[in-house]
Amino acid sequence: MDFPEEYKYTEDHEWVSLEGDIVTVGITDFAQDQLGDVVFVELPEVGDELQSGKPFGVVESVKAVSDVYAPVSGEVIEVNEVLPDDPETINQSPYDDGWMLKVRVVDPAVVENLMTATDYQTFVEG
Amino acid sequence: MQKTPLNSVHRSAGARLVEFGGWEMPVQYAGVIAEHLAVRQHAGLFDVSHMGEVEVVGAQAEAFLQYATINDVGALADGQVQYTALCYAHGGIVDDLTLYRFSAEHFLLCVNAANIEKDHQWLQTLLEKSSFSELQLTDRSAEYAQLALQGPHAARILQTLTHCDLTTIKTYWFRQARVADIDLIVSRTGYTGEDGFELYLPADAAESLWHRLMTAGRDDGLVPVGLGARDTLRLEKAYALYGHELSAEILPLEARLGWVTKLNKGDFVGRDALVKAKQDGVTRVLIGLKLTEAGVPRERYPVLCAGRQVGYVTSGTMSPSLRQGIALALVESDAASAESFEVIIRQRHVAAQKVKLPFV
């Protein structure tokens, strides 16, 4: 199981990477492993406003439907166009090619309050 | 939660275990899609020891089962298997099962895990209320383990472990044979739509047989398969699953089980209700839907025709073979002749087309 040091993490199993006021968001290696084969991804549209803690999309595996929650508030500026056609990219590369969206965050400081890789690893491994 | 004799084998194989019908079962090992495709292209090994086995022994065994089940038990020869169901007097389904005839006085019923006690109780009650005598019903579920070896390479793999000539066991026939030094029942049946076998054996021999089979199948692409792929495999072939397509509230004639409902075989439990339903025409019928847009139909999602709800999805999934959403749906008979439907997925109307079954 992979927990890249440079990312921040949420209790809902999303990872966040901050550059300036833009965050990239995806689901963690742990989340994709728990879900199993991802077969469908529903993403917001560019321009949508996300509210921290509210669902912004859906990831479906063969067996289950899971909401994905916004780790921060802000405007969606880009979504990963690869995912609708190749949802399994999330399983293959959750932290790189399987990224879900980029958001112009309202308050970049909130990212600092999210879990570190070590905290998140403790969180999921108990 | 009950455990099969292979529980620790699954754990060491890295399976993800879930609760199913009161049992802790492997839902997947490597992944549902990979396991599904392995069964379609090579072979897969399933632990289905959660399934129940009820033995019926006695001079009137055949007559009793002819009365208790909807298919024609009289049509069976020794060594033959039959797919059938138990119905209530009102025609709803108690359970669907496979029935094994050893002789006219000895049968074995393979029933769904979640229904073992209910079925045993139901048969016992039928027996007590009827005039059949000298009959013994015994729940043998704890004594039996069951493995399913399924896929185009299944016969080749199994043949390496037995002197019994498997080409002489035709589909829906069985044989008592020695496989990997274990005396067991080899049944040419399954729930995947592929060639294959279901093996009934003493519970304490399950681990040994599992390892012998996995070793024998190594070069033929044999992989362990969990309940996740068992479900997608059966759904692609439109096989009904109790609790989804079949229930006490659904008639066999509504659930595409007309072919096993033998209304002319003489009296049986549920016959009057089913004859009436056949004469009046059923109000609902099971159809196959394929989504023509992206999405995954799931159980209980509403199904619309011409803007009006006409039914619901009984089972749905992303078909690993077709890479498309597929569903079985129970819809009003009047709507069943239509070609275009919609499935509501999270408030979204997703277009679906009726397709001939099976899907694959």
Chai-1 contact restraints between the chains, C-beta under 6 A:
chainA,res_idxA,chainB,res_idxB,connection_type,confidence,min_distance_angstrom,max_distance_angstrom,comment,restraint_id
A,G36,B,V32,contact,1.0,0.0,6.0,A-B,restraint_1
A,D37,B,G31,contact,1.0,0.0,6.0,A-B,restraint_2
A,D37,B,V32,contact,1.0,0.0,6.0,A-B,restraint_3
A,D37,B,I33,contact,1.0,0.0,6.0,A-B,restraint_4
A,V39,B,M318,contact,1.0,0.0,6.0,A-B,restraint_5
A,F40,B,V296,contact,1.0,0.0,6.0,A-B,restraint_6
A,E60,B,V296,contact,1.0,0.0,6.0,A-B,restraint_7
A,V62,B,V32,contact,1.0,0.0,6.0,A-B,restraint_8
A,V62,B,M318,contact,1.0,0.0,6.0,A-B,restraint_9
A,K63,B,G228,contact,1.0,0.0,6.0,A-B,restraint_10
